[in-house]
């Protein structure tokens, strides 16, 4: 068993559960995936892009959408702003308060974006009172949407703060009034890149990088919620690379960088990954990034007990 392997407690009684028995074979596969995939955390709340569910289970986007809607209606699992929430996770893991594993769960919960904390503060969405341990800087919304999977477009962002790579709108046309005078329409701000579909090849690469950054931040492998990037520099590099490469090749390199020790030690820098030598190595790397998108160790040593409970 390697150092990144994690164990999860699943009771055999699940096979006698009426709700689970009512699921189709495909729905059971997806539900088991939510409980046991490599992205899970000991808190049962973790970031997970829809593409990973589809890729790992072999299910289509439509099948995953339908299954998640069924899970949410039953209160078994939620997909909110690209986070999976398993409401009864801590209960089923039989974790004792102040144990090392419980402290690990508290650490995960404390690191969540405020929007996710607000969502799970509602006991309908997370069957554990986190208010004793987690400081809330947001008031939980009154009417939270059940799911963000239903729309066919890309899922919403998984962080409260997001880079706005192109804040200006394309709509900057003049309107002519009855008097013949032209009035310039006010610019409307585009949604941040995490919230919308990429509009060009550069944005495809940039969005892949931002979503990977979110995963690394949730795992504590990078320390800031947003990367510090000279976007003018990286776009210039991308423009040159697109003369000989397609976006999918560069995205492969960006994904492989998540499992590359050299890249992670350098802070998962986009500029570093786009340098010609490093890019060539990453494109041709055999790194299995899917095995790296997870928190390596859920356990928090008992010596950290006072630290986490004093902070809470």
Secondary structure, 3 states (H helix, E strand, C coil): CCCCCCCCCCCHHHHHCHHHHCCCHHHHHHHHHHHHCCCCCCCCEEECCHHHHHHHHCCCHHHHHHHHHHHHHCCCCEEECCEEECCCHHHHHCCCCCCHHHHHHHHHHHCCCHHHHHHHHCCCCCCCCHHHCCCCCCCCCCCCCCCCCCCCCCCCCCCCCCCCCCCCCCCCCEEECCCCCEEECCCCCCCCHHHCCCCCHHHHHHHHHHHHHHHHHHCCCCCCCCCCCCHHHHHHHHHHHCCCCCHHHHHHHHHHHHHCHHHHHCCCCHHHHCCHHHHHHHHCCCCCHHHCCCCCCCCCCHHHHHHHHHHC
